Amino acid sequence: MENVKEIKIETIRLDELPSEGWQKYFHMMQEVRRKHYRDIYNPDNTAEEMNREWFKYFMAYKGKSFEQYAIFVNDVPRGWVGFMLDSRSASFNFEANHDVIPADFLKIMLGKVYDYMLKYNIQDMYHWTFVNRKIAALKSIGTEIQEEMINTKIDRNEMDPDFYKQIVTTTDINGYRLMFYEELPEELYDNFTNLMYDILEDYRGLNPVKQDRKRMEKEDWQLRDRSEKLSGAKMQMYLLVTPANEIAAYCSLYVDKDNKETIRHSGGFTAVARAHRGKGFAKFLKAKMYLKLLEENSDFTNIETDTMPWNTHMYRINEEFGFKPFKNGYEFKLTSDFIKNYLNL
Protein backbone atom coordinates (compact mmCIF):
# COMPACT_ATOMS: atom_id res chain seq x y z
CA MET A 1 0.00 0.00 0.00
CA GLU A 2 1.28 3.42 -0.93
CA ASN A 3 2.27 5.56 2.05
CA VAL A 4 0.45 8.85 2.36
CA LYS A 5 2.73 11.60 3.61
CA GLU A 6 1.44 13.11 6.83
CA ILE A 7 0.67 16.82 6.62
CA LYS A 8 2.26 18.84 9.40
CA ILE A 9 0.31 21.98 10.36
CA GLU A 10 1.68 24.54 12.82
CA THR A 11 0.17 27.84 13.94
CA ILE A 12 2.77 29.74 15.94
CA ARG A 13 2.31 33.07 17.72
CA LEU A 14 4.60 35.64 16.14
CA ASP A 15 5.99 36.66 19.53
CA GLU A 16 7.02 33.02 20.04
CA LEU A 17 8.37 32.37 16.54
CA PRO A 18 12.03 31.19 16.64
CA SER A 19 14.66 32.98 14.57
CA GLU A 20 14.71 30.40 11.75
CA GLY A 21 10.91 30.45 11.55
CA TRP A 22 10.90 34.25 11.47
CA GLN A 23 13.31 34.26 8.54
CA LYS A 24 10.98 31.96 6.60
CA TYR A 25 7.97 34.06 7.59
CA PHE A 26 9.74 37.25 6.49
CA HIS A 27 10.54 35.88 3.02
CA MET A 28 6.95 34.72 2.64
CA MET A 29 5.63 38.17 3.57
CA GLN A 30 8.04 39.85 1.16
CA GLU A 31 6.69 37.64 -1.61
CA VAL A 32 3.08 38.51 -0.66
CA ARG A 33 3.88 42.21 -0.73
CA ARG A 34 5.78 41.94 -4.01
CA LYS A 35 2.86 40.20 -5.70
CA HIS A 36 -0.13 41.88 -4.11
CA TYR A 37 0.89 45.07 -2.27
CA ARG A 38 3.40 46.84 -4.46
CA ASP A 39 2.73 50.17 -2.76
CA ILE A 40 4.29 48.91 0.50
CA TYR A 41 6.82 46.44 -0.93
CA ASN A 42 10.41 47.36 -0.12
CA PRO A 43 13.01 44.96 -1.58
CA ASP A 44 15.62 46.35 0.81
CA ASN A 45 13.61 45.49 3.91
CA THR A 46 15.14 42.95 6.33
CA ALA A 47 13.73 40.32 8.65
CA GLU A 48 15.09 42.26 11.62
CA GLU A 49 13.29 45.45 10.53
CA MET A 50 10.00 43.59 10.06
CA ASN A 51 10.42 41.95 13.46
CA ARG A 52 10.98 45.32 15.16
CA GLU A 53 7.98 46.87 13.43
CA TRP A 54 5.73 43.97 14.38
CA PHE A 55 6.94 44.00 18.00
CA LYS A 56 5.91 47.66 18.28
CA TYR A 57 2.37 46.62 17.36
CA PHE A 58 2.47 43.74 19.80
CA MET A 59 3.43 46.04 22.67
CA ALA A 60 0.90 48.72 21.65
CA TYR A 61 -1.98 46.24 21.58
CA LYS A 62 -0.89 44.28 24.64
CA GLY A 63 -3.86 44.05 26.99
CA LYS A 64 -6.35 44.26 24.10
CA SER A 65 -6.43 40.48 23.54
CA PHE A 66 -4.24 40.95 20.45
CA GLU A 67 -2.86 37.73 19.00
CA GLN A 68 -1.23 36.96 15.64
CA TYR A 69 -0.19 33.55 14.33
CA ALA A 70 2.02 32.43 11.47
CA ILE A 71 0.59 29.44 9.60
CA PHE A 72 3.08 26.76 8.51
CA VAL A 73 2.28 23.64 6.48
CA ASN A 74 5.10 21.09 6.30
CA ASP A 75 7.47 23.78 7.63
CA VAL A 76 6.55 26.16 4.80
CA PRO A 77 4.87 29.46 5.80
CA ARG A 78 1.53 29.90 4.05
CA GLY A 79 0.22 33.09 5.70
CA TRP A 80 -1.01 34.49 8.99
CA VAL A 81 -4.13 35.27 11.00
CA GLY A 82 -4.56 37.86 13.76
CA PHE A 83 -7.26 38.98 16.18
CA MET A 84 -8.16 41.90 18.39
CA LEU A 85 -10.94 42.49 20.90
CA ASP A 86 -11.81 46.05 21.92
CA SER A 87 -14.69 47.70 23.76
CA ARG A 88 -16.89 47.67 20.66
CA SER A 89 -16.35 44.38 18.83
CA ALA A 90 -13.95 41.58 17.89
CA SER A 91 -12.20 41.50 14.52
CA PHE A 92 -9.73 39.37 12.63
CA ASN A 93 -7.43 39.80 9.67
CA PHE A 94 -5.43 37.35 7.61
CA GLU A 95 -3.11 37.00 4.66
CA ALA A 96 -2.09 34.08 2.48
CA ASN A 97 0.71 33.51 -0.01
CA HIS A 98 -1.70 32.40 -2.72
CA ASP A 99 -3.17 34.08 -5.78
CA VAL A 100 -6.34 32.09 -5.11
CA ILE A 101 -6.75 31.30 -1.42
CA PRO A 102 -7.41 27.54 -1.16
CA ALA A 103 -9.90 25.72 1.05
CA ASP A 104 -7.23 24.02 3.17
CA PHE A 105 -5.78 27.38 4.20
CA LEU A 106 -9.23 28.78 4.99
CA LYS A 107 -9.93 25.82 7.28
CA ILE A 108 -6.67 26.27 9.18
CA MET A 109 -7.24 30.02 9.46
CA LEU A 110 -10.87 29.74 10.56
CA GLY A 111 -9.92 27.03 13.04
CA LYS A 112 -7.75 29.62 14.81
CA VAL A 113 -10.58 32.15 14.62
CA TYR A 114 -12.88 29.64 16.30
CA ASP A 115 -10.31 28.91 19.04
CA TYR A 116 -10.06 32.64 19.73
CA MET A 117 -13.85 32.98 19.94
CA LEU A 118 -14.04 30.12 22.43
CA LYS A 119 -11.20 31.58 24.48
CA TYR A 120 -12.93 34.96 24.91
CA ASN A 121 -16.55 33.76 24.70
CA ILE A 122 -17.18 35.71 21.49
CA GLN A 123 -20.23 35.03 19.32
CA ASP A 124 -19.42 37.28 16.33
CA MET A 125 -16.21 38.19 14.54
CA TYR A 126 -15.83 40.82 11.82
CA HIS A 127 -13.45 41.21 8.90
CA TRP A 128 -13.44 44.04 6.37
CA THR A 129 -11.36 44.09 3.22
CA PHE A 130 -11.00 45.56 -0.25
CA VAL A 131 -8.66 42.72 -1.32
CA ASN A 132 -10.33 40.70 -4.08
CA ARG A 133 -8.53 37.45 -3.17
CA LYS A 134 -9.91 37.59 0.37
CA ILE A 135 -13.36 38.63 -0.78
CA ALA A 136 -13.53 35.70 -3.21
CA ALA A 137 -12.34 33.23 -0.58
CA LEU A 138 -14.85 34.29 2.08
CA LYS A 139 -17.69 34.48 -0.45
CA SER A 140 -16.85 30.98 -1.68
CA ILE A 141 -17.79 29.47 1.69
CA GLY A 142 -20.95 31.51 2.13
CA THR A 143 -19.70 33.99 4.74
CA GLU A 144 -22.36 36.53 5.72
CA ILE A 145 -21.84 39.95 4.15
CA GLN A 146 -22.55 42.55 6.78
CA GLU A 147 -22.10 45.49 4.44
CA GLU A 148 -20.73 46.43 1.04
CA MET A 149 -18.28 49.32 1.13
CA ILE A 150 -17.23 51.78 -1.56
CA ASN A 151 -14.02 53.79 -1.71
CA THR A 152 -13.89 57.00 -3.72
CA LYS A 153 -10.93 59.09 -4.75
CA ILE A 154 -9.84 62.27 -6.47
CA ASP A 155 -6.58 62.74 -8.36
CA ARG A 156 -4.43 65.74 -7.60
CA ASN A 157 -4.82 67.15 -11.10
CA GLU A 158 -8.61 67.13 -10.60
CA MET A 159 -8.50 69.24 -7.43
CA ASP A 160 -9.73 72.84 -7.71
CA PRO A 161 -7.93 75.33 -5.43
CA ASP A 162 -10.21 78.21 -6.50
CA PHE A 163 -13.26 76.20 -5.43
CA TYR A 164 -11.65 75.52 -2.04
CA LYS A 165 -10.68 79.17 -1.56
CA GLN A 166 -14.22 80.29 -2.29
CA ILE A 167 -15.56 77.94 0.40
CA VAL A 168 -12.96 79.07 2.93
CA THR A 169 -13.56 82.80 2.35
CA THR A 170 -17.38 82.60 2.39
CA THR A 171 -17.88 80.37 5.46
CA ASP A 172 -18.54 82.24 8.70
CA ILE A 173 -16.48 80.76 11.54
CA ASN A 174 -16.73 83.74 13.88
CA GLY A 175 -16.85 82.57 17.49
CA TYR A 176 -14.82 79.43 16.74
CA ARG A 177 -11.09 78.79 16.92
CA LEU A 178 -9.51 77.03 13.93
CA MET A 179 -6.84 74.61 15.18
CA PHE A 180 -4.43 72.32 13.30
CA TYR A 181 -2.94 69.24 14.97
CA GLU A 182 -0.81 66.27 14.05
CA GLU A 183 -1.85 64.54 17.27
CA LEU A 184 -5.07 65.05 19.19
CA PRO A 185 -4.25 66.79 22.50
CA GLU A 186 -4.91 64.79 25.65
CA GLU A 187 -7.28 67.44 27.01
CA LEU A 188 -9.60 66.95 24.00
CA TYR A 189 -9.87 63.15 24.10
CA ASP A 190 -12.83 63.00 26.49
CA ASN A 191 -14.79 65.49 24.40
CA PHE A 192 -13.73 63.68 21.22
CA THR A 193 -14.92 60.33 22.61
CA ASN A 194 -18.36 61.71 23.50
CA LEU A 195 -18.62 63.51 20.19
CA MET A 196 -17.73 60.36 18.25
CA TYR A 197 -20.37 58.41 20.15
CA ASP A 198 -23.04 60.85 18.89
CA ILE A 199 -21.63 60.91 15.38
CA LEU A 200 -21.39 57.12 15.05
CA GLU A 201 -24.91 56.77 16.45
CA ASP A 202 -26.19 59.17 13.78
CA TYR A 203 -24.08 57.39 11.16
CA ARG A 204 -25.51 53.99 12.08
CA GLY A 205 -29.02 55.46 12.01
CA LEU A 206 -28.55 56.25 8.31
CA ASN A 207 -27.20 52.81 7.50
CA PRO A 208 -29.85 50.49 6.00
CA VAL A 209 -27.89 47.57 7.49
CA LYS A 210 -28.55 47.83 11.22
CA GLN A 211 -25.48 47.05 13.27
CA ASP A 212 -25.33 46.38 16.99
CA ARG A 213 -21.97 47.77 18.03
CA LYS A 214 -20.87 48.89 21.45
CA ARG A 215 -19.51 52.34 22.21
CA MET A 216 -15.84 52.99 21.53
CA GLU A 217 -14.22 54.31 24.68
CA LYS A 218 -11.41 56.81 25.09
CA GLU A 219 -8.75 54.11 25.39
CA ASP A 220 -9.96 52.56 22.11
CA TRP A 221 -9.53 55.84 20.24
CA GLN A 222 -6.11 56.40 21.82
CA LEU A 223 -5.03 52.89 20.90
CA ARG A 224 -6.26 53.41 17.35
CA ASP A 225 -4.22 56.62 17.07
CA ARG A 226 -1.12 54.92 18.49
CA SER A 227 -1.51 52.10 15.99
CA GLU A 228 -1.63 54.52 13.06
CA LYS A 229 1.43 56.31 14.41
CA LEU A 230 3.35 53.04 14.83
CA SER A 231 2.60 52.13 11.21
CA GLY A 232 4.32 55.34 10.14
CA ALA A 233 1.10 57.18 9.34
CA LYS A 234 1.20 60.92 10.01
CA MET A 235 -2.15 62.32 11.07
CA GLN A 236 -3.30 65.77 10.01
CA MET A 237 -6.39 67.29 11.62
CA TYR A 238 -8.23 70.59 11.45
CA LEU A 239 -10.66 71.41 14.26
CA LEU A 240 -13.18 74.14 14.91
CA VAL A 241 -13.31 74.61 18.68
CA THR A 242 -15.85 76.57 20.73
CA PRO A 243 -14.90 79.08 23.46
CA ALA A 244 -15.73 76.30 25.95
CA ASN A 245 -13.00 74.17 24.31
CA GLU A 246 -15.47 71.73 22.77
CA ILE A 247 -14.99 70.31 19.28
CA ALA A 248 -17.64 71.69 16.94
CA ALA A 249 -16.24 70.10 13.77
CA TYR A 250 -13.17 68.31 12.57
CA CYS A 251 -11.51 66.86 9.49
CA SER A 252 -8.71 64.31 9.75
CA LEU A 253 -6.65 62.23 7.34
CA TYR A 254 -3.39 60.29 7.19
CA VAL A 255 -0.18 60.45 5.18
CA ASP A 256 1.36 56.96 5.15
CA LYS A 257 5.09 56.44 5.32
CA ASP A 258 4.99 53.51 2.87
CA ASN A 259 2.57 55.09 0.40
CA LYS A 260 3.07 58.83 0.24
CA GLU A 261 1.28 59.07 -3.10
CA THR A 262 -2.13 58.38 -1.54
CA ILE A 263 -3.59 60.63 1.15
CA ARG A 264 -5.90 58.47 3.24
CA HIS A 265 -9.20 59.77 4.59
CA SER A 266 -10.15 56.19 5.50
CA GLY A 267 -9.35 55.93 9.18
CA GLY A 268 -9.92 59.65 9.44
CA PHE A 269 -13.22 61.50 9.67
CA THR A 270 -14.96 64.64 8.58
CA ALA A 271 -17.81 65.34 10.97
CA VAL A 272 -19.75 68.10 12.71
CA ALA A 273 -21.25 68.00 16.21
CA ARG A 274 -25.04 67.99 16.32
CA ALA A 275 -25.35 71.50 17.78
CA HIS A 276 -23.17 73.03 15.04
CA ARG A 277 -24.54 71.49 11.86
CA GLY A 278 -25.98 73.42 8.92
CA LYS A 279 -23.21 76.05 8.92
CA GLY A 280 -21.01 74.56 6.19
CA PHE A 281 -18.25 73.52 8.58
CA ALA A 282 -17.59 70.11 6.97
CA LYS A 283 -16.97 71.70 3.57
CA PHE A 284 -14.92 74.48 5.16
CA LEU A 285 -12.55 72.09 6.94
CA LYS A 286 -12.14 69.84 3.91
CA ALA A 287 -11.36 72.86 1.72
CA LYS A 288 -8.91 74.20 4.29
CA MET A 289 -7.20 70.81 4.53
CA TYR A 290 -6.93 70.36 0.77
CA LEU A 291 -5.43 73.82 0.28
CA LYS A 292 -2.82 72.97 2.93
CA LEU A 293 -2.02 69.65 1.22
CA LEU A 294 -1.65 71.26 -2.21
CA GLU A 295 0.64 73.92 -0.81
CA GLU A 296 2.83 71.78 1.46
CA ASN A 297 2.79 68.20 0.15
CA SER A 298 4.45 67.61 -3.23
CA ASP A 299 4.40 63.78 -2.90
CA PHE A 300 0.72 62.89 -3.09
CA THR A 301 -1.07 62.14 -6.35
CA ASN A 302 -4.55 61.29 -5.03
CA ILE A 303 -6.84 61.32 -1.98
CA GLU A 304 -9.00 58.34 -1.01
CA THR A 305 -12.06 58.25 1.22
CA ASP A 306 -14.57 55.59 2.24
CA THR A 307 -17.80 57.55 2.79
CA MET A 308 -20.84 55.39 2.02
CA PRO A 309 -23.62 56.55 -0.38
CA TRP A 310 -26.26 56.14 2.33
CA ASN A 311 -24.35 58.75 4.37
CA THR A 312 -26.09 61.13 2.00
CA HIS A 313 -24.87 64.50 3.28
CA MET A 314 -21.16 63.65 3.35
CA TYR A 315 -21.36 61.63 0.15
CA ARG A 316 -22.87 64.63 -1.66
CA ILE A 317 -20.10 66.85 -0.31
CA ASN A 318 -17.47 64.41 -1.59
CA GLU A 319 -19.18 64.31 -4.99
CA GLU A 320 -19.21 68.11 -5.04
CA PHE A 321 -15.48 68.05 -4.29
CA GLY A 322 -14.93 65.69 -7.24
CA PHE A 323 -14.53 62.27 -5.59
CA LYS A 324 -15.49 59.28 -7.75
CA PRO A 325 -16.01 55.57 -6.84
CA PHE A 326 -13.06 53.33 -7.72
CA LYS A 327 -12.97 50.33 -5.37
CA ASN A 328 -15.50 48.03 -3.67
CA GLY A 329 -15.02 46.10 -0.46
CA TYR A 330 -17.00 44.17 2.11
CA GLU A 331 -17.41 43.80 5.84
CA PHE A 332 -17.94 40.14 6.66
CA LYS A 333 -19.50 38.74 9.81
CA LEU A 334 -18.70 35.26 11.05
CA THR A 335 -20.64 33.69 13.89
CA SER A 336 -19.26 30.89 16.03
CA ASP A 337 -22.07 28.62 14.79
CA PHE A 338 -21.16 29.33 11.14
CA ILE A 339 -17.49 28.43 11.69
CA LYS A 340 -18.40 25.38 13.74
CA ASN A 341 -20.63 24.10 10.94
CA TYR A 342 -18.08 24.91 8.24
CA LEU A 343 -15.37 22.99 10.08
CA ASN A 344 -17.74 20.12 10.94
CA LEU A 345 -16.91 20.43 14.64
C-alpha positions as CSV (number, residue, x, y, z in Angstrom):
1,M,0.0,0.0,0.0
2,E,1.3,3.4,-0.9
3,N,2.3,5.6,2.1
4,V,0.4,8.9,2.4
5,K,2.7,11.6,3.6
6,E,1.4,13.1,6.8
7,I,0.7,16.8,6.6
8,K,2.3,18.8,9.4
9,I,0.3,22.0,10.4
10,E,1.7,24.5,12.8
11,T,0.2,27.8,13.9
12,I,2.8,29.7,15.9
13,R,2.3,33.1,17.7
14,L,4.6,35.6,16.1
15,D,6.0,36.7,19.5
16,E,7.0,33.0,20.0
17,L,8.4,32.4,16.5
18,P,12.0,31.2,16.6
19,S,14.7,33.0,14.6
20,E,14.7,30.4,11.8
21,G,10.9,30.5,11.5
22,W,10.9,34.2,11.5
23,Q,13.3,34.3,8.5
24,K,11.0,32.0,6.6
25,Y,8.0,34.1,7.6
26,F,9.7,37.3,6.5
27,H,10.5,35.9,3.0
28,M,6.9,34.7,2.6
29,M,5.6,38.2,3.6
30,Q,8.0,39.9,1.2
31,E,6.7,37.6,-1.6
32,V,3.1,38.5,-0.7
33,R,3.9,42.2,-0.7
34,R,5.8,41.9,-4.0
35,K,2.9,40.2,-5.7
36,H,-0.1,41.9,-4.1
37,Y,0.9,45.1,-2.3
38,R,3.4,46.8,-4.5
39,D,2.7,50.2,-2.8
40,I,4.3,48.9,0.5
41,Y,6.8,46.4,-0.9
42,N,10.4,47.4,-0.1
43,P,13.0,45.0,-1.6
44,D,15.6,46.3,0.8
45,N,13.6,45.5,3.9
46,T,15.1,43.0,6.3
47,A,13.7,40.3,8.7
48,E,15.1,42.3,11.6
49,E,13.3,45.4,10.5
50,M,10.0,43.6,10.1
51,N,10.4,42.0,13.5
52,R,11.0,45.3,15.2
53,E,8.0,46.9,13.4
54,W,5.7,44.0,14.4
55,F,6.9,44.0,18.0
56,K,5.9,47.7,18.3
57,Y,2.4,46.6,17.4
58,F,2.5,43.7,19.8
59,M,3.4,46.0,22.7
60,A,0.9,48.7,21.6
61,Y,-2.0,46.2,21.6
62,K,-0.9,44.3,24.6
63,G,-3.9,44.0,27.0
64,K,-6.4,44.3,24.1
65,S,-6.4,40.5,23.5
66,F,-4.2,41.0,20.5
67,E,-2.9,37.7,19.0
68,Q,-1.2,37.0,15.6
69,Y,-0.2,33.6,14.3
70,A,2.0,32.4,11.5
71,I,0.6,29.4,9.6
72,F,3.1,26.8,8.5
73,V,2.3,23.6,6.5
74,N,5.1,21.1,6.3
75,D,7.5,23.8,7.6
76,V,6.6,26.2,4.8
77,P,4.9,29.5,5.8
78,R,1.5,29.9,4.0
79,G,0.2,33.1,5.7
80,W,-1.0,34.5,9.0
81,V,-4.1,35.3,11.0
82,G,-4.6,37.9,13.8
83,F,-7.3,39.0,16.2
84,M,-8.2,41.9,18.4
85,L,-10.9,42.5,20.9
86,D,-11.8,46.1,21.9
87,S,-14.7,47.7,23.8
88,R,-16.9,47.7,20.7
89,S,-16.4,44.4,18.8
90,A,-13.9,41.6,17.9
91,S,-12.2,41.5,14.5
92,F,-9.7,39.4,12.6
93,N,-7.4,39.8,9.7
94,F,-5.4,37.3,7.6
95,E,-3.1,37.0,4.7
96,A,-2.1,34.1,2.5
97,N,0.7,33.5,0.0
98,H,-1.7,32.4,-2.7
99,D,-3.2,34.1,-5.8
100,V,-6.3,32.1,-5.1
101,I,-6.7,31.3,-1.4
102,P,-7.4,27.5,-1.2
103,A,-9.9,25.7,1.0
104,D,-7.2,24.0,3.2
105,F,-5.8,27.4,4.2
106,L,-9.2,28.8,5.0
107,K,-9.9,25.8,7.3
108,I,-6.7,26.3,9.2
109,M,-7.2,30.0,9.5
110,L,-10.9,29.7,10.6
111,G,-9.9,27.0,13.0
112,K,-7.7,29.6,14.8
113,V,-10.6,32.1,14.6
114,Y,-12.9,29.6,16.3
115,D,-10.3,28.9,19.0
116,Y,-10.1,32.6,19.7
117,M,-13.8,33.0,19.9
118,L,-14.0,30.1,22.4
119,K,-11.2,31.6,24.5
120,Y,-12.9,35.0,24.9
121,N,-16.6,33.8,24.7
122,I,-17.2,35.7,21.5
123,Q,-20.2,35.0,19.3
124,D,-19.4,37.3,16.3
125,M,-16.2,38.2,14.5
126,Y,-15.8,40.8,11.8
127,H,-13.5,41.2,8.9
128,W,-13.4,44.0,6.4
129,T,-11.4,44.1,3.2
130,F,-11.0,45.6,-0.3
131,V,-8.7,42.7,-1.3
132,N,-10.3,40.7,-4.1
133,R,-8.5,37.4,-3.2
134,K,-9.9,37.6,0.4
135,I,-13.4,38.6,-0.8
136,A,-13.5,35.7,-3.2
137,A,-12.3,33.2,-0.6
138,L,-14.9,34.3,2.1
139,K,-17.7,34.5,-0.4
140,S,-16.8,31.0,-1.7
141,I,-17.8,29.5,1.7
142,G,-21.0,31.5,2.1
143,T,-19.7,34.0,4.7
144,E,-22.4,36.5,5.7
145,I,-21.8,40.0,4.1
146,Q,-22.5,42.6,6.8
147,E,-22.1,45.5,4.4
148,E,-20.7,46.4,1.0
149,M,-18.3,49.3,1.1
150,I,-17.2,51.8,-1.6
151,N,-14.0,53.8,-1.7
152,T,-13.9,57.0,-3.7
153,K,-10.9,59.1,-4.8
154,I,-9.8,62.3,-6.5
155,D,-6.6,62.7,-8.4
156,R,-4.4,65.7,-7.6
157,N,-4.8,67.1,-11.1
158,E,-8.6,67.1,-10.6
159,M,-8.5,69.2,-7.4
160,D,-9.7,72.8,-7.7
161,P,-7.9,75.3,-5.4
162,D,-10.2,78.2,-6.5
163,F,-13.3,76.2,-5.4
164,Y,-11.6,75.5,-2.0
165,K,-10.7,79.2,-1.6
166,Q,-14.2,80.3,-2.3
167,I,-15.6,77.9,0.4
168,V,-13.0,79.1,2.9
169,T,-13.6,82.8,2.3
170,T,-17.4,82.6,2.4
171,T,-17.9,80.4,5.5
172,D,-18.5,82.2,8.7
173,I,-16.5,80.8,11.5
174,N,-16.7,83.7,13.9
175,G,-16.8,82.6,17.5
176,Y,-14.8,79.4,16.7
177,R,-11.1,78.8,16.9
178,L,-9.5,77.0,13.9
179,M,-6.8,74.6,15.2
180,F,-4.4,72.3,13.3
181,Y,-2.9,69.2,15.0
182,E,-0.8,66.3,14.0
183,E,-1.9,64.5,17.3
184,L,-5.1,65.1,19.2
185,P,-4.2,66.8,22.5
186,E,-4.9,64.8,25.6
187,E,-7.3,67.4,27.0
188,L,-9.6,67.0,24.0
189,Y,-9.9,63.1,24.1
190,D,-12.8,63.0,26.5
191,N,-14.8,65.5,24.4
192,F,-13.7,63.7,21.2
193,T,-14.9,60.3,22.6
194,N,-18.4,61.7,23.5
195,L,-18.6,63.5,20.2
196,M,-17.7,60.4,18.3
197,Y,-20.4,58.4,20.1
198,D,-23.0,60.8,18.9
199,I,-21.6,60.9,15.4
200,L,-21.4,57.1,15.1
201,E,-24.9,56.8,16.5
202,D,-26.2,59.2,13.8
203,Y,-24.1,57.4,11.2
204,R,-25.5,54.0,12.1
205,G,-29.0,55.5,12.0
206,L,-28.5,56.3,8.3
207,N,-27.2,52.8,7.5
208,P,-29.9,50.5,6.0
209,V,-27.9,47.6,7.5
210,K,-28.6,47.8,11.2
211,Q,-25.5,47.1,13.3
212,D,-25.3,46.4,17.0
213,R,-22.0,47.8,18.0
214,K,-20.9,48.9,21.4
215,R,-19.5,52.3,22.2
216,M,-15.8,53.0,21.5
217,E,-14.2,54.3,24.7
218,K,-11.4,56.8,25.1
219,E,-8.8,54.1,25.4
220,D,-10.0,52.6,22.1
221,W,-9.5,55.8,20.2
222,Q,-6.1,56.4,21.8
223,L,-5.0,52.9,20.9
224,R,-6.3,53.4,17.4
225,D,-4.2,56.6,17.1
226,R,-1.1,54.9,18.5
227,S,-1.5,52.1,16.0
228,E,-1.6,54.5,13.1
229,K,1.4,56.3,14.4
230,L,3.4,53.0,14.8
231,S,2.6,52.1,11.2
232,G,4.3,55.3,10.1
233,A,1.1,57.2,9.3
234,K,1.2,60.9,10.0
235,M,-2.1,62.3,11.1
236,Q,-3.3,65.8,10.0
237,M,-6.4,67.3,11.6
238,Y,-8.2,70.6,11.4
239,L,-10.7,71.4,14.3
240,L,-13.2,74.1,14.9
241,V,-13.3,74.6,18.7
242,T,-15.8,76.6,20.7
243,P,-14.9,79.1,23.5
244,A,-15.7,76.3,26.0
245,N,-13.0,74.2,24.3
246,E,-15.5,71.7,22.8
247,I,-15.0,70.3,19.3
248,A,-17.6,71.7,16.9
249,A,-16.2,70.1,13.8
250,Y,-13.2,68.3,12.6
251,C,-11.5,66.9,9.5
252,S,-8.7,64.3,9.8
253,L,-6.6,62.2,7.3
254,Y,-3.4,60.3,7.2
255,V,-0.2,60.4,5.2
256,D,1.4,57.0,5.1
257,K,5.1,56.4,5.3
258,D,5.0,53.5,2.9
259,N,2.6,55.1,0.4
260,K,3.1,58.8,0.2
261,E,1.3,59.1,-3.1
262,T,-2.1,58.4,-1.5
263,I,-3.6,60.6,1.2
264,R,-5.9,58.5,3.2
265,H,-9.2,59.8,4.6
266,S,-10.2,56.2,5.5
267,G,-9.4,55.9,9.2
268,G,-9.9,59.7,9.4
269,F,-13.2,61.5,9.7
270,T,-15.0,64.6,8.6
271,A,-17.8,65.3,11.0
272,V,-19.8,68.1,12.7
273,A,-21.2,68.0,16.2
274,R,-25.0,68.0,16.3
275,A,-25.3,71.5,17.8
276,H,-23.2,73.0,15.0
277,R,-24.5,71.5,11.9
278,G,-26.0,73.4,8.9
279,K,-23.2,76.1,8.9
280,G,-21.0,74.6,6.2
281,F,-18.3,73.5,8.6
282,A,-17.6,70.1,7.0
283,K,-17.0,71.7,3.6
284,F,-14.9,74.5,5.2
285,L,-12.5,72.1,6.9
286,K,-12.1,69.8,3.9
287,A,-11.4,72.9,1.7
288,K,-8.9,74.2,4.3
289,M,-7.2,70.8,4.5
290,Y,-6.9,70.4,0.8
291,L,-5.4,73.8,0.3
292,K,-2.8,73.0,2.9
293,L,-2.0,69.7,1.2
294,L,-1.7,71.3,-2.2
295,E,0.6,73.9,-0.8
296,E,2.8,71.8,1.5
297,N,2.8,68.2,0.1
298,S,4.5,67.6,-3.2
299,D,4.4,63.8,-2.9
300,F,0.7,62.9,-3.1
301,T,-1.1,62.1,-6.3
302,N,-4.6,61.3,-5.0
303,I,-6.8,61.3,-2.0
304,E,-9.0,58.3,-1.0
305,T,-12.1,58.3,1.2
306,D,-14.6,55.6,2.2
307,T,-17.8,57.6,2.8
308,M,-20.8,55.4,2.0
309,P,-23.6,56.5,-0.4
310,W,-26.3,56.1,2.3
311,N,-24.4,58.7,4.4
312,T,-26.1,61.1,2.0
313,H,-24.9,64.5,3.3
314,M,-21.2,63.7,3.4
315,Y,-21.4,61.6,0.2
316,R,-22.9,64.6,-1.7
317,I,-20.1,66.8,-0.3
318,N,-17.5,64.4,-1.6
319,E,-19.2,64.3,-5.0
320,E,-19.2,68.1,-5.0
321,F,-15.5,68.1,-4.3
322,G,-14.9,65.7,-7.2
323,F,-14.5,62.3,-5.6
324,K,-15.5,59.3,-7.8
325,P,-16.0,55.6,-6.8
326,F,-13.1,53.3,-7.7
327,K,-13.0,50.3,-5.4
328,N,-15.5,48.0,-3.7
329,G,-15.0,46.1,-0.5
330,Y,-17.0,44.2,2.1
331,E,-17.4,43.8,5.8
332,F,-17.9,40.1,6.7
333,K,-19.5,38.7,9.8
334,L,-18.7,35.3,11.0
335,T,-20.6,33.7,13.9
336,S,-19.3,30.9,16.0
337,D,-22.1,28.6,14.8
338,F,-21.2,29.3,11.1
339,I,-17.5,28.4,11.7
340,K,-18.4,25.4,13.7
341,N,-20.6,24.1,10.9
342,Y,-18.1,24.9,8.2
343,L,-15.4,23.0,10.1
344,N,-17.7,20.1,10.9
345,L,-16.9,20.4,14.6
